[in-house]
């Protein structure tokens, strides 16, 4: 039996003998999984953690190969897609390339050497895509984290919120089987960037749920467009921007996005922002979730329940405790606003303590260092 560390290959064809033949030829070098239909292929794919290559027939009942590989592209974009078919027509090739963005288009009967060469090339492509994603995630998220940390200190009401938003969306994504959802992580961090244009007094009113005058409501309504304009010229941020833009779409439009990167990202980030706004206004948790379940058409039952479980897990983990501010260390999360003696906000509740924050407190408000504050361990520290 192959080691679970071997690359996983999924073969999908409604002709069972072909699938079994492929498995027999390939199982010595790969961990091969079989499916007799697109629906079965999608079901099996969800349980494969190391899926590298998907080989699909074109003509299958229900969902054909082009449509199936499109779903693979949406759900598992790292997996290399190969179409193996007896239908060599030009239209079939065009559909497969356009819809499924296939890596190779092979015709039946396909010599085994040719098939193995295509799979080996597909594995190399899979490794390249994953390596590029890793570098992209580390550099992009690292840069955004550094930017947000500085901005949170300069404008705590606008950017301090991003810390707790990111933590909660990534916990929710991890509970749904997507712990490395870098597009969502970046979207969560950047979701507050447009608020930098709002006056601090308006931000205070907005976060505390106070009534806004018509001109103030107009300024808040303009924030999504401002965010898009600020980010649209940054390379590689296209999916992140799409998630942020979709936050302001109608329920039916969000539902139509499906379970791909943009649709799932917009729903997870949207529900966390929705929850956070209501919690900041002092609403009890039961009332918040009653409101969220009233928006089932937008978020879906699964995401609502995952968020509920994440919050329960967090509250059952590390209990807040009170210590002097000078004893706070990186890895802790503040459970209250930190303000100067004059009432100016330094950082808001939910802020993850960083070395930069501690240095700033020591420099600008040393008189606060002996003040007792409520803290808990951040989720990253607990794990």
C-alpha positions as CSV (number, residue, x, y, z in Angstrom):
1,X,0.0,0.0,0.0
2,X,1.3,3.5,-0.9
3,X,2.4,5.9,1.8
4,X,0.0,8.6,2.6
5,X,2.8,11.1,1.7
6,X,2.7,10.0,-1.9
7,X,1.0,12.4,-4.3
8,X,-2.7,11.8,-4.6
9,X,-4.1,11.2,-8.1
10,X,-7.9,11.2,-8.7
11,X,-9.2,9.4,-11.8
12,X,-12.8,10.1,-12.9
13,X,-14.5,8.2,-15.7
14,X,-17.9,6.7,-16.0
15,X,-16.3,3.6,-17.7
16,X,-15.3,1.6,-14.7
17,X,-12.8,-0.5,-16.6
18,X,-10.9,2.5,-17.7
19,X,-10.7,3.9,-14.2
20,X,-9.6,0.5,-12.8
21,X,-7.0,0.2,-15.6
22,X,-5.6,3.6,-14.8
23,X,-5.4,2.8,-11.1
24,X,-3.6,-0.5,-11.8
25,X,-1.0,1.3,-14.0
26,X,-0.4,4.2,-11.6
27,X,-0.7,2.8,-8.1
28,X,2.9,1.8,-7.8
29,X,4.1,5.4,-8.0
30,X,1.1,7.3,-6.7
31,X,-1.8,7.1,-4.3
32,X,-4.6,6.6,-6.7
33,X,-8.3,7.3,-6.0
34,X,-11.2,6.4,-8.4
35,X,-14.6,7.8,-9.1
36,X,-17.2,6.8,-11.7
37,X,-18.9,10.2,-12.0
38,X,-18.2,13.9,-11.5
39,X,-20.4,14.0,-8.5
40,X,-18.5,11.1,-6.9
41,X,-15.3,12.7,-7.9
42,X,-16.2,16.0,-6.1
43,X,-17.2,14.0,-3.0
44,X,-14.0,12.0,-2.9
45,X,-11.9,15.1,-3.6
46,X,-13.1,16.8,-0.4
47,X,-11.4,14.1,1.7
48,X,-8.0,14.2,-0.1
49,X,-5.5,16.4,1.7
50,X,-2.6,15.9,-0.7
51,X,-4.5,16.0,-4.0
52,X,-2.0,16.8,-6.8
53,X,-3.5,15.7,-10.1
54,X,-7.0,15.2,-11.4
55,X,-7.6,13.1,-14.5
56,X,-11.1,13.3,-16.0
57,X,-13.0,11.9,-19.0
58,X,-14.9,14.5,-21.1
59,X,-18.2,12.7,-21.8
60,X,-19.9,11.6,-18.5
61,X,-23.6,11.6,-17.5
62,X,-24.8,14.5,-15.4
63,X,-21.7,16.8,-15.4
64,X,-19.2,16.5,-18.2
65,X,-15.4,16.8,-17.9
66,X,-15.1,20.5,-18.7
67,X,-17.7,21.4,-16.0
68,X,-16.2,19.0,-13.5
69,X,-12.7,20.3,-14.0
70,X,-14.1,23.8,-13.6
71,X,-15.4,22.8,-10.2
72,X,-12.0,21.3,-9.3
73,X,-10.4,24.6,-10.3
74,X,-12.7,26.5,-8.0
75,X,-12.5,24.1,-5.0
76,X,-8.9,22.9,-5.3
77,X,-7.0,25.4,-7.4
78,X,-3.6,23.9,-6.6
79,X,-4.5,20.5,-8.2
80,X,-3.3,20.1,-11.8
81,X,-6.1,19.2,-14.2
82,X,-5.8,16.7,-17.1
83,X,-8.5,15.8,-19.6
84,X,-8.3,12.3,-21.0
85,X,-11.0,11.8,-23.7
86,X,-12.0,10.0,-26.8
87,X,-13.7,13.2,-28.0
88,X,-10.9,15.1,-29.8
89,X,-13.1,17.8,-31.4
90,X,-12.1,21.4,-31.4
91,X,-15.1,22.6,-29.4
92,X,-14.4,20.1,-26.6
93,X,-10.9,21.3,-26.3
94,X,-11.9,24.9,-26.2
95,X,-14.5,24.3,-23.5
96,X,-12.1,22.2,-21.4
97,X,-9.4,24.9,-21.6
98,X,-11.7,27.8,-21.0
99,X,-13.9,26.3,-18.2
100,X,-11.5,23.9,-16.5
101,X,-8.2,25.6,-17.4
102,X,-6.7,22.1,-18.1
103,X,-3.0,21.5,-18.0
104,X,-3.0,18.7,-20.6
105,X,-5.6,17.6,-23.1
106,X,-5.0,13.9,-24.0
107,X,-6.9,11.7,-26.4
108,X,-7.9,8.0,-26.0
109,X,-6.3,5.6,-26.4
110,X,-3.4,7.3,-24.7
111,X,0.0,5.4,-24.5
112,X,1.0,4.8,-20.9
113,X,4.3,6.6,-21.3
114,X,2.5,9.7,-22.6
115,X,0.1,9.6,-19.7
116,X,2.9,9.1,-17.1
117,X,4.8,12.0,-18.6
118,X,1.7,14.2,-18.4
119,X,1.2,13.2,-14.8
120,X,4.9,13.9,-13.9
121,X,4.6,17.3,-15.6
122,X,1.4,17.9,-13.6
123,X,3.1,17.0,-10.3
124,X,5.9,19.5,-11.1
125,X,3.2,22.1,-11.9
126,X,1.4,21.3,-8.6
127,X,4.6,21.8,-6.6
128,X,5.4,25.1,-8.4
129,X,1.9,26.4,-7.7
130,X,2.1,25.5,-4.0
131,X,5.6,26.9,-3.7
132,X,4.5,30.2,-5.3
133,X,1.5,30.4,-3.1
134,X,3.7,29.9,0.0
135,X,6.0,32.6,-1.0
136,X,3.2,34.9,-2.0
137,X,1.4,34.3,1.3
138,X,4.5,34.9,3.4
139,X,5.6,38.0,1.7
140,X,2.1,39.5,1.1
141,X,0.6,38.7,4.5
142,X,3.8,39.7,6.2
143,X,3.8,43.1,4.5
144,X,0.1,43.6,5.3
145,X,0.6,42.6,8.9
146,X,3.4,45.1,9.3
147,X,1.4,47.9,7.6
148,X,-1.6,47.2,9.8
149,X,0.4,47.2,13.0
150,X,1.7,50.6,12.2
151,X,-1.7,51.9,11.1
152,X,-3.3,50.5,14.2
153,X,-1.1,52.5,16.4
154,X,-1.7,55.7,14.3
155,X,-5.4,55.1,13.9
156,X,-6.5,52.5,16.5
157,X,-10.2,52.8,16.0
158,X,-9.9,52.1,12.2
159,X,-7.2,49.5,12.2
160,X,-7.1,47.9,15.6
161,X,-10.3,46.1,14.7
162,X,-8.6,44.3,11.9
163,X,-6.6,42.2,14.5
164,X,-9.6,40.5,16.0
165,X,-11.4,40.3,12.6
166,X,-8.5,38.4,11.1
167,X,-8.2,36.0,14.1
168,X,-11.9,35.1,14.0
169,X,-12.2,34.6,10.2
170,X,-9.1,32.4,10.1
171,X,-10.4,30.3,13.0
172,X,-13.7,29.9,11.2
173,X,-11.9,29.0,7.9
174,X,-9.7,26.5,9.7
175,X,-12.8,24.8,11.3
176,X,-14.2,24.5,7.7
177,X,-11.0,22.8,6.4
178,X,-9.3,25.8,4.9
179,X,-6.5,26.8,7.4
180,X,-4.3,28.4,4.7
181,X,-6.9,30.7,3.1
182,X,-4.4,33.5,2.4
183,X,-6.9,35.5,0.3
184,X,-9.3,35.6,3.2
185,X,-6.6,36.5,5.7
186,X,-5.5,39.4,3.5
187,X,-9.1,40.5,3.0
188,X,-9.7,40.5,6.7
189,X,-6.6,42.6,7.4
190,X,-7.5,45.1,4.6
191,X,-11.2,45.3,5.3
192,X,-10.7,48.3,7.5
193,X,-8.2,50.3,5.4
194,X,-10.9,52.5,3.8
195,X,-11.9,53.8,7.3
196,X,-8.7,55.8,7.5
197,X,-10.5,58.7,5.7
198,X,-13.2,59.0,8.4
199,X,-12.7,61.4,11.3
200,X,-12.0,59.7,14.7
201,X,-15.2,61.1,16.2
202,X,-17.3,59.5,13.4
203,X,-15.5,56.2,13.9
204,X,-16.3,56.3,17.7
205,X,-20.0,56.9,16.9
206,X,-20.0,54.1,14.3
207,X,-18.3,51.5,16.5
208,X,-20.5,52.3,19.5
209,X,-23.7,52.1,17.4
210,X,-24.7,55.8,17.9
211,X,-27.1,57.4,15.5
212,X,-25.4,58.9,12.4
213,X,-26.5,62.1,10.6
214,X,-27.3,61.8,6.9
215,X,-23.9,63.3,5.9
216,X,-22.1,60.9,8.2
217,X,-24.0,57.9,6.7
218,X,-22.9,59.1,3.3
219,X,-19.2,59.1,4.4
220,X,-19.5,55.6,5.8
221,X,-21.3,54.3,2.7
222,X,-18.4,55.6,0.5
223,X,-15.8,53.5,2.4
224,X,-16.1,50.3,0.2
225,X,-15.4,52.3,-3.0
226,X,-12.5,54.1,-1.3
227,X,-11.0,50.7,-0.2
228,X,-11.3,49.3,-3.8
229,X,-9.5,52.4,-5.2
230,X,-6.7,52.2,-2.6
231,X,-6.0,48.5,-3.4
232,X,-6.8,48.0,-7.1
233,X,-3.3,48.8,-8.4
234,X,-1.5,46.4,-6.1
235,X,-0.4,43.3,-8.0
236,X,-1.7,39.8,-6.9
237,X,-4.5,41.3,-4.8
238,X,-7.3,40.7,-7.3
239,X,-9.0,37.9,-5.4
240,X,-8.7,39.8,-2.2
241,X,-10.3,42.9,-3.7
242,X,-13.1,40.7,-5.2
243,X,-13.8,39.3,-1.7
244,X,-14.0,42.9,-0.3
245,X,-16.2,44.1,-3.2
246,X,-18.6,41.1,-2.7
247,X,-19.2,42.2,0.9
248,X,-21.6,44.9,-0.5
249,X,-23.5,42.7,-2.9
250,X,-27.0,41.5,-2.4
251,X,-27.7,38.1,-0.8
252,X,-28.6,36.5,-4.1
253,X,-25.4,37.7,-5.8
254,X,-23.3,36.4,-2.9
255,X,-25.1,33.0,-3.0
256,X,-24.4,32.8,-6.7
257,X,-20.7,32.9,-6.1
258,X,-20.8,29.3,-4.8
259,X,-18.1,27.8,-2.6
260,X,-15.0,29.0,-4.4
261,X,-12.4,31.4,-3.1
262,X,-14.5,34.5,-3.6
263,X,-17.8,33.2,-2.5
264,X,-16.6,31.4,0.6
265,X,-14.3,34.3,1.5
266,X,-17.0,36.9,1.2
267,X,-19.4,34.9,3.3
268,X,-16.9,34.1,6.1
269,X,-15.6,37.7,6.3
270,X,-19.1,39.1,5.9
271,X,-20.5,37.2,8.8
272,X,-17.6,38.0,11.1
273,X,-17.9,41.7,10.3
274,X,-21.6,41.5,10.9
275,X,-21.1,39.7,14.3
276,X,-18.4,42.1,15.3
277,X,-20.4,45.2,14.6
278,X,-23.3,43.9,16.6
279,X,-21.1,42.8,19.5
280,X,-19.4,46.2,19.6
281,X,-22.8,47.8,20.1
282,X,-23.4,45.7,23.2
283,X,-25.9,43.2,21.8
284,X,-26.0,39.8,23.7
285,X,-24.6,36.9,21.8
286,X,-28.0,35.1,21.6
287,X,-29.6,38.1,20.0
288,X,-26.7,38.4,17.5
289,X,-27.0,34.8,16.4
290,X,-30.8,35.1,16.1
291,X,-30.2,38.0,13.6
292,X,-27.5,36.0,11.8
293,X,-29.7,33.0,11.3
294,X,-32.3,35.4,9.9
295,X,-29.7,36.0,7.1
296,X,-29.4,32.3,6.2
297,X,-29.8,33.0,2.5
298,X,-26.6,35.0,2.5
299,X,-24.3,33.1,4.9
300,X,-25.6,29.6,4.9
301,X,-26.3,27.4,7.9
302,X,-22.8,25.8,7.9
303,X,-20.9,29.0,8.2
304,X,-23.2,30.3,10.9
305,X,-22.7,27.2,13.0
306,X,-19.0,27.1,12.5
307,X,-18.7,30.7,13.7
308,X,-20.8,29.8,16.8
309,X,-18.5,26.8,17.5
310,X,-15.4,29.0,17.1
311,X,-16.7,31.5,19.5
312,X,-17.7,28.9,22.0
313,X,-14.3,27.3,21.8
314,X,-12.5,30.6,22.3
315,X,-14.6,31.4,25.4
316,X,-14.0,28.0,26.8
317,X,-10.2,28.2,26.3
318,X,-8.2,30.8,28.1
319,X,-10.2,32.9,30.6
320,X,-9.4,36.6,30.8
321,X,-7.3,37.7,33.7
322,X,-6.2,41.1,35.0
323,X,-2.6,42.1,35.2
324,X,-0.6,45.4,35.2
325,X,-0.1,46.7,31.7
326,X,3.7,46.5,32.1
327,X,3.4,42.7,32.4
328,X,1.6,42.3,29.1
329,X,3.7,40.4,26.6
330,X,3.3,39.6,22.9
331,X,1.0,36.6,22.4
332,X,-1.7,38.1,24.6
333,X,-4.9,39.7,23.4
334,X,-6.4,42.7,25.1
335,X,-9.9,42.3,26.4
336,X,-10.6,45.9,27.0
337,X,-10.0,49.3,25.3
338,X,-6.7,51.0,26.3
339,X,-7.2,54.7,26.7
340,X,-5.1,57.6,28.0
341,X,-6.2,59.4,31.2
342,X,-7.9,62.0,28.9
343,X,-9.9,59.3,27.2
344,X,-8.1,59.1,23.9
345,X,-8.1,55.5,22.5
346,X,-4.7,53.9,22.1
347,X,-5.8,50.4,21.0
348,X,-9.3,48.8,21.1
349,X,-10.5,45.6,22.7
350,X,-9.4,42.5,20.8
351,X,-6.0,43.9,19.8
352,X,-3.2,41.3,19.7
353,X,-0.2,42.7,21.7
354,X,2.9,43.3,19.6
355,X,6.4,44.5,20.5
356,X,5.7,47.7,18.7
357,X,2.6,48.3,20.9
358,X,4.6,47.8,24.1
359,X,7.3,50.1,22.9
360,X,4.8,52.8,22.0
361,X,3.0,52.5,25.4
362,X,6.4,52.9,27.2
363,X,7.2,56.0,25.1
364,X,3.9,57.9,25.0
365,X,2.0,56.8,28.1
366,X,4.4,55.4,30.7
367,X,1.9,56.5,33.4
368,X,-0.4,53.7,32.2
369,X,2.1,50.9,32.8
370,X,0.8,50.1,36.3
371,X,-2.8,50.2,35.3
372,X,-4.6,46.8,35.6
373,X,-5.9,45.5,32.2
374,X,-7.8,42.4,31.2
375,X,-6.0,40.0,28.8
376,X,-6.2,36.5,27.5
377,X,-3.9,34.4,25.4
378,X,-4.4,34.9,21.7
379,X,-5.6,31.9,19.7
380,X,-2.1,31.5,18.1
381,X,-0.5,31.4,21.5
382,X,-3.0,28.8,22.8
383,X,-2.4,26.5,19.8
